[in-house]
Amino acid sequence: MTRSALVFVACLSLAVPLARAEVIEVLLPGLAGAYSGDSTTTRSAQIQLPRIPDLIHSVSIRVEGVSMVGVAHCQQSGSANIWPMEFVAEMTDSPDELWLAFPPPHYSSGEFESTGCFEPTTEETTWDFLMDGEGEIALSGGPLRELLLCDPILWPEGGSVTEAWLIVDADFPLAVEATTWGRIKALYAEAR
């Protein structure tokens, strides 16, 4: 290969932006706080990714905190069921297209950590709203809805979220180092 061909290949490789798959975690302090056990509490937070992604593969939310369970007595079945807190995260792509995540409920009182993957509500839902590295997320917490038909009930005492994290699996551009022509020539001379 000629010297000019090597220089051309070196310049071409510098001109093509490279991307690398990476999983990042973004703390969402706006979602931390108390959540009611007898109604639904909703908090929202701004998302600011550390870098702008090229392609988003998946996004999850991890919620950590403390929750207290209640008891639902179902007369029809004669059973008493543990009634946990439920958390639902939502991000809006467009007015009719949402991303929803349902971290699994914790069925005992005390500390919990739960992660849920965001799923689209329609086939047209995209990550376009997050491709500039910014967005908004809402987290709702309250008693698990499935057991609302039981009576009498002892409501969950509620809980609190101490930390919430957005987990983003995406391709991010690699940082490109500015290099002078003299430095490129020196690299070529070293390689010879």
C-alpha positions as CSV (number, residue, x, y, z in Angstrom):
1,M,0.0,0.0,0.0
2,T,1.4,3.4,-0.9
3,R,2.0,6.1,1.6
4,S,-0.7,8.3,0.2
5,A,-3.2,5.4,0.4
6,L,-2.3,4.9,4.1
7,V,-2.7,8.6,4.8
8,F,-6.1,8.5,3.0
9,V,-7.2,5.5,5.1
10,A,-6.0,7.2,8.3
11,C,-7.9,10.4,7.4
12,L,-11.0,8.4,6.4
13,S,-11.0,6.6,9.7
14,L,-10.8,9.9,11.6
15,A,-13.7,11.3,9.6
16,V,-16.2,8.5,10.4
17,P,-17.8,8.9,13.8
18,L,-17.7,5.7,15.7
19,A,-20.3,4.5,18.2
20,R,-20.1,2.1,21.1
21,A,-22.9,0.2,22.8
22,E,-23.0,1.2,26.5
23,V,-25.4,0.9,29.4
24,I,-25.6,4.1,31.5
25,E,-27.6,4.9,34.7
26,V,-29.1,8.3,35.3
27,L,-30.2,9.3,38.8
28,L,-33.7,10.8,38.9
29,P,-33.8,12.7,42.2
30,G,-37.2,14.3,41.4
31,L,-38.9,10.9,41.8
32,A,-37.7,10.4,45.4
33,G,-40.1,11.0,48.2
34,A,-43.2,9.6,49.9
35,Y,-45.9,7.7,48.0
36,S,-49.4,7.2,49.6
37,G,-50.8,3.8,50.5
38,D,-54.5,4.7,50.0
39,S,-54.3,6.7,46.7
40,T,-51.9,7.2,43.9
41,T,-49.0,9.7,44.2
42,T,-47.3,10.9,41.0
43,R,-44.0,12.6,40.7
44,S,-42.1,13.7,37.6
45,A,-38.5,14.4,36.8
46,Q,-36.4,15.8,33.9
47,I,-34.1,13.3,32.2
48,Q,-30.6,14.6,31.2
49,L,-28.4,11.9,29.6
50,P,-24.7,12.6,29.9
51,R,-24.3,12.3,26.1
52,I,-26.6,12.3,23.1
53,P,-27.2,8.7,21.9
54,D,-27.0,7.5,18.3
55,L,-29.4,4.6,18.8
56,I,-31.4,3.5,21.9
57,H,-31.8,-0.2,22.3
58,S,-33.8,-0.3,25.6
59,V,-34.6,1.7,28.7
60,S,-35.5,0.5,32.2
61,I,-36.2,2.1,35.6
62,R,-34.9,0.9,38.9
63,V,-36.7,2.0,42.0
64,E,-35.3,1.6,45.5
65,G,-37.0,2.5,48.8
66,V,-39.2,1.3,51.6
67,S,-42.8,0.2,51.4
68,M,-45.4,-1.2,53.7
69,V,-48.0,-3.8,52.6
70,G,-51.6,-3.9,53.5
71,V,-54.2,-6.8,53.6
72,A,-57.2,-7.3,51.4
73,H,-59.9,-9.6,52.6
74,C,-61.8,-11.1,49.7
75,Q,-65.2,-12.3,50.9
76,Q,-66.0,-14.1,47.6
77,S,-62.9,-16.4,47.9
78,G,-62.6,-16.2,51.7
79,S,-59.0,-15.3,51.4
80,A,-56.8,-12.6,52.9
81,N,-54.2,-11.3,50.4
82,I,-51.1,-9.3,50.9
83,W,-51.7,-5.9,49.3
84,P,-48.5,-4.3,48.1
85,M,-47.6,-1.0,46.7
86,E,-47.3,-0.7,42.9
87,F,-45.1,1.7,40.9
88,V,-45.7,2.6,37.2
89,A,-43.3,4.7,35.2
90,E,-44.4,6.6,32.1
91,M,-42.6,8.5,29.3
92,T,-44.5,10.2,26.5
93,D,-43.3,9.9,22.9
94,S,-46.4,11.7,21.6
95,P,-49.9,12.3,23.0
96,D,-51.1,8.9,21.9
97,E,-47.8,7.0,22.2
98,L,-46.3,6.1,25.6
99,W,-43.5,4.0,27.1
100,L,-44.7,2.3,30.3
101,A,-42.7,0.3,32.9
102,F,-44.1,-1.8,35.7
103,P,-41.4,-2.7,38.2
104,P,-42.7,-5.8,40.0
105,P,-44.4,-5.1,43.4
106,H,-42.7,-6.2,46.6
107,Y,-44.9,-8.5,48.7
108,S,-43.4,-7.8,52.1
109,S,-42.9,-4.7,54.2
110,G,-39.4,-3.2,54.3
111,E,-36.7,-2.2,51.9
112,F,-37.2,-3.0,48.2
113,E,-35.4,-2.7,44.9
114,S,-37.4,-3.3,41.7
115,T,-36.6,-2.9,38.0
116,G,-39.0,-2.7,35.1
117,C,-38.3,-2.4,31.4
118,F,-40.2,0.2,29.3
119,E,-42.6,-1.2,26.8
120,P,-44.3,0.8,24.0
121,T,-48.1,1.2,24.0
122,T,-48.3,1.2,20.2
123,E,-46.1,-0.1,17.3
124,E,-45.5,3.5,16.3
125,T,-44.0,4.5,19.6
126,T,-40.3,5.5,19.2
127,W,-37.4,6.8,21.3
128,D,-37.3,10.0,19.1
129,F,-38.2,12.2,22.1
130,L,-35.1,11.1,24.0
131,M,-32.6,11.3,21.1
132,D,-31.6,14.8,22.0
133,G,-30.5,13.5,25.5
134,E,-33.4,15.1,27.3
135,G,-36.9,14.0,28.3
136,E,-39.4,13.8,31.1
137,I,-40.5,10.8,33.2
138,A,-43.4,10.3,35.6
139,L,-43.6,7.7,38.4
140,S,-46.9,6.8,40.0
141,G,-47.1,4.8,43.2
142,G,-50.0,3.5,45.2
143,P,-51.9,0.4,46.2
144,L,-51.8,-2.5,43.7
145,R,-55.0,-2.0,41.6
146,E,-55.8,-5.7,41.2
147,L,-57.1,-6.1,44.7
148,L,-59.4,-3.0,44.8
149,L,-62.4,-5.4,44.4
150,C,-61.8,-7.0,47.8
151,D,-63.6,-5.8,51.0
152,P,-62.8,-5.1,53.8
153,I,-59.3,-3.9,53.3
154,L,-56.4,-2.7,55.4
155,W,-54.7,-0.2,53.1
156,P,-51.0,-0.4,52.6
157,E,-49.3,2.2,54.8
158,G,-47.5,3.6,51.8
159,G,-43.8,3.9,51.2
160,S,-41.1,6.1,50.0
161,V,-38.7,6.0,47.1
162,T,-35.1,6.8,48.2
163,E,-33.6,6.5,44.7
164,A,-34.8,6.0,41.2
165,W,-32.5,5.4,38.2
166,L,-33.1,5.4,34.5
167,I,-31.0,2.6,32.8
168,V,-30.4,3.3,29.2
169,D,-28.8,0.7,26.8
170,A,-27.8,2.7,23.8
171,D,-25.1,3.4,21.2
172,F,-23.2,6.5,22.1
173,P,-20.6,8.2,19.8
174,L,-17.0,7.7,20.8
175,A,-15.2,10.9,21.7
176,V,-13.0,12.0,18.8
177,E,-9.6,13.4,19.6
178,A,-8.6,16.5,17.6
179,T,-5.3,15.7,15.8
180,T,-3.1,17.9,13.8
181,W,-1.7,16.9,10.4
182,G,1.8,16.8,11.9
183,R,0.6,14.3,14.6
184,I,-0.9,12.1,11.9
185,K,2.4,12.1,10.0
186,A,4.3,11.3,13.2
187,L,2.0,8.3,13.8
188,Y,2.7,7.1,10.2
189,A,6.4,7.5,10.8
190,E,6.2,5.5,14.0
191,A,4.4,2.7,12.2
192,R,7.1,2.4,9.5
